[in-house]
Amino acid sequence: MQSIGLNQNLSQTTKLSPTQIQTIRLLELPSVELNQRINEELQENPALEEGRDEELMQHEEYDEFDENYQPEDGYDDGRQRDPLQNDDFNYEQYISDDETPSYMLHQQYSPVDDDRREVPIIGGSSLIEELKAQVYLTHMTKPQRHVAKWVLGNIDDDGYLRRTTEQLVDDLMFQEQISISDEEMEEIVNQIKLFEPPGIASSTLQECLLRQLDVKIENDPNNESLGFAHAIIEHYFNAFSKHHFDIIKQRWELEDEDLQGAIKEIVSLNQKPANAFTGNVYETQRETIIPDFTIEERDEELFVVLNTGDIPELHVSRDYKDMLSEYERMPKSKEGKEAKQFIKQKIEAAQSFIDAIKQRNETLMKTMTAILKAQYDFFLDGEESSLKPMVLQDIADRTGYDVSTISRVSNSKYVQTRFGIYPLKYFFSEKMTNAEGDEISTREIKKVMLELIENEDKLNPLTDDQLVDLMAQHGYPIARRTIAKYRDQFGIPVARMRKRLL
């Protein structure tokens, strides 16, 4: 028999504390989402309050719990610190009066101009709400309208309804306990497909385009190009999608002029019907960019300004500190112990949140300042050719932070310059060597490739092999597979798919 024994092993593991996890999450948030996160924390934690603690502004009053209290001059001690370092909780620190909310970093980074706080307000109703309003314009019964509004919730962000009738019937029964036949569901879905914008709730791209062409033909029945376009999409959709125009001409016996007119009508159609709705709040918010940083020039020198927007100052509640002090002096009891523990946890959570925001802003500023110094020439003239090859490790070396920290900072963050708004990822690129042996950014290579494709003869597009030869003539010797990789990154199809007849 095999014996069973107990063995003891000593090993080291890395485990993030709740404070570190919170710092990571706040670090990833852009300014708008940070403001939302702060509002959530204010609602969840009564020990966290908005605004400055007025009592702390009175220098004659000192904290009765901290005899060594000194007014805070600033948090920066000159050391490079990673925001994910392990800091143990100090109880005395959290009940002291040293709660001046310096996390806004006004003095260290730049004076804040309150008049510059601009947060766009998005108004209007959503696409689904508009579609639900159209339900009441039909002749559906009340039960049918209820089912129709449920069906609308299955439309995806592009405006397609990709679920089959059978799937909708089964899901309706499971989620709403409503039983209807496949025929009834199909009738309701067909009614929805007649809604505006044209093509909404289509199951395929072909169906979506046909619906839009039907509407156009109703409004302009004498337009022959629309008729040809409808026939091509209905009968030769696969050939058209693969740009096999010669096959369509031969089988449909179309003249070049007729084919060109039909193609012109087809390419004007909307492949994503939800985008045709200008009041879609979700789409509008995705396109709204609020920069996290601004590059300003003062005394012929560039500086980084952190955009605090409407982010409020925070402090730990004075009332909660006083309550904790009262419970400390009260006779010990079970109820008092539980109340004291609750208050202590809330104070700790509030101070931890404030410190996490302070650390977030410090990390953001040090990272953006390092990017500014590394790409200083670009921020001066705005020329893409001024960008130097730079990877995340380069900024990590400059700041002393980990590469993962730099990655979190650069993700979903934007900077406002005199030449426009740029994502932080824009300034990172790999390096290659040109024909002269100089190190250049891959961004420059991609730019030349895009210019070649943009200026190519659309009737005879450049193949990847031809692009390789042309790039070499411009001093950029790169392989064919590199050309294909860059094309894929920009969503550019192969030469045959770029061919046009217009």
Secondary structure, 3 states (H helix, E strand, C coil): CCCCCCCCCCCCCCCCCHHHHHHHHHHHCCHHHHHHHHHHHHHHCCCEEECCCHHHHCCCCCCCCCCCCCCCCCCCCCCCCCCCCCCCCCHHHHCCCCCCCHHHCHHHHCCCCHHHCCCCCCCCCCHHHHHHHHHCCCCCCHHHHHHHHHHHCCCCCCCECCCCHHHHHHHHHHHHCCCCCHHHHHHHHHHHCCCCCCCCCECCHHHHHHHHHHHHHHHCCCCHHHHHHHHHHHHCHHHHHCCCHHHHHHHHCCCHHHHHHHHHHHHCCCCCHHHHCCCCHHHHHHHCCCCCEEEEEECCEEEEEECCCCCCCEEECHHHHHHHHHHHHCCCCHHHHHHHHHHHHHHHHHHHHHHHHHHHHHHHHHHHHHHHHHCHHHHHHCCHHHCCCECHHHHHHHHCCCHHHHHHHHCCCEEEECCEEEEHHHHCECEEECCCCCEEEHHHHHHHHHHHHHCCCCCCCCCHHHHHHHHHHCCCCCCHHHHHHHHHHCCCCCHHHHCCCC
